Amino acid sequence: MDKRCVILFVKLPEKGKVKTRLAQQIDADIVLGLHECMVLDAIDALKNGLFPFRICFDPPSAAGQVRTWLGQQYHYMPQLGDDLGDRMERAFSRVFADDVEEAVLVGCDIPGLTAVIIDDALQSLENHDSVIGPASDGGYYLIGFRKSSYYPPIFRGMSWSTSGVFGETVERLGRASLSMHVLPECTDVDTREDLVKMLGRIGEHNGAVSRTMQYLNRIRNRIIG
């Protein structure tokens, strides 16, 4: 039995409640469509890599809506906690309580996320205590642990959504004497400028199959214009 797990953090697509920073710069309907595409692409990456995964959704009261949107065939669990760190800590604690030995948690707003990156992350946990994927905005898009090396304090007292999150997390892992594998940097999508840069590199993101890149290509005039 595969005792690995990928935890995918997903938000229910609600206008004005997803990618709120980006929604201040471009039409909220565009942001909503973009969010939906990125979630579906992330699920495709997990399925293509044949990784066991759980969809950890927010808000926790939206179980029925999320199942209707994404399908009944997946393993779902709600995000529980007062802030992002609390929600991540509880998600890891839950999967490790279910006989999982190696787990990574990823967000759904990284268009460059691929099955290759996720496989690298999981494979690295065979020889490292932890794994982390830096995002271009100073945060991280993936973090993972072995059950035996799981370190909950890594999520506590962090200034989330700031440019120092990755550096502070790496420093804490080091202070805890946990070995780590650092993945390639990926670009988060937070601003209109991020979208413009993505359009300029559309070939690098496999635009022929990615829902996200196809969507951005269709609406490029509304983004650049």
PyMOL commands that set and color helices and strands:
alter all, ss='L'
color gray80, all
select helices_A, chain A and resi 20-23+28-48+63-70+84-97+115-124+147-149+152-155+165-175+192-200+202-205+211-218+220-224
alter helices_A, ss='H'
color red, helices_A
select strands_A, chain A and resi 4-11+53-58+75-78+102-106+130-134+140-146+180-182
alter strands_A, ss='S'
color yellow, strands_A
deselect
rebuild
show_as cartoon
